[in-house]
């Protein structure tokens, strides 16, 4: 069967299609129904089936490959390297699970994980999965305000954190940010479990904070049986940005997610038990959840957990890891490749990467020159894939486990089985033709593995995702796309106020809110501007309460730095605008809406578009002046 037929089967008869995929995982109790779509757009998969993610990723491999590597931890930041076999990982996860149980975590309780890329993060995720607790991992690059918002929404019983992470050789303390976040949050977690890496001293709150090392010792022989969960119970929530300032808790099930990942490992990534998978993302993002932690281990592969950058100790480190561990499947982000592109290309061939069957790239658009550069340099197949936190696995790509559909530079590929992808007109909701731009939408039901709802907010789930295209109850990805005559899709950027900086998804509204918290700011607008390295960067335009505060260049610089530091402190350095420009008025429509798209167009040197509704055309001149390079100085 080719990909088209495979896809057709999944859409025409999802029940038989997914029943077959479900055989890829272990079920403690079989499901009685494959799909319950009686209350669209909500879809429930594998009704009454009982399973467990931890069992499928770890326990079930113990019989056949207990001593095979499961988790390979490499930190080029601290010089640590540790490999855990499936049996050892099983032991560590049980110890972590026992600790969680003693700290009062029960089935359905939330555990917030705020950790760098260390094995304990993986133990903690699996421990939650094992006992039926819901994990919510927060990216280590987020700061106290982001963390507080997530603590208040998830209401965790326990937070698992560490003294510090390290990036580019610089220690990044976590604990002060966590303490500040808990102080800011209305919800107070009962317990904090601290992994002390010995990187940074930290304060302990008596009665609340517990040391991981000591508790691990008391649970040497811990045996914590798997809690069998109904397929539709919640495995985790993961927060992601949207149009509004408040991040959404993307909520995922157990059975559907396990099946979706197992199927993707077989059909898309083509990974086999005993092989090694290397995904250089972070556990704080969905790619890390699906393809550092759960997917490879469900498939019986070893997974590499890498703490470090792509350029330290040198720009060959990723390929060195491929060589050392005979990696067969690799997953990274276009930004990482663009960073490498600035380095000596000789690094690409210094190591033996012949074990690599394919390098998958996702998270942001993969521009053609970057794709060609890495494909030529490495001499291995490059496979772009397009998806979102919400979907959990690829919407568009090629599936070389099914057929050998060739990849096409600039395109992430074709709709994957399970995804009834449609390109729709933004205003009319009508399907657009080939080579016409439309919103990338997916007809309900979303396949297994996708979000069930927004955590504690079904209404927001329906309103946000299924009500944005007129007259159609279809899921909107909020991406523009186009399909060519051969069925290849191309992604053309977001339809909403989400920007993508180095593969990190950020809401411009969150950054605006953060800037506005500074006393000097009256109002502001943040837009995403094309950048050759990071894909996009955030650029801020700020109206001050007192414009004279930046009369002098030195004052301007100081305030710009202060505003950037405000964003660093509240959201994290990932969200810091690359520039803060001061203007006295923002371009708005007569009804008061900020013309963000026009600002963005000017920043990118494009035409600002239809300006018939603009209140004050001079406002755009200020933006233009702010972003245009100063005139060259006269020669003499
Ligand atoms: P996230 O939820 O953080 O994974 O971000 C998802 C968004 O990243 C998508 O909605 C797209 O805008 C963008 N994205 C992810 N993968 C790709 C890709 N392969 N090509 C183009 N854009 C992508």
Boltz pocket constraint, residues with backbone or C-beta under 6 A from the ligand:
constraints:
  - pocket:
      binder: B
      contacts: [[A, 240], [A, 286], [A, 361], [A, 362], [A, 363], [A, 364], [A, 365], [A, 366], [A, 384], [A, 385], [A, 386], [A, 387], [A, 388], [A, 389], [A, 390], [A, 412], [A, 477], [A, 478], [A, 479], [A, 491], [A, 493], [A, 494], [A, 500], [A, 503], [A, 504], [A, 505]]
      max_distance: 6.0
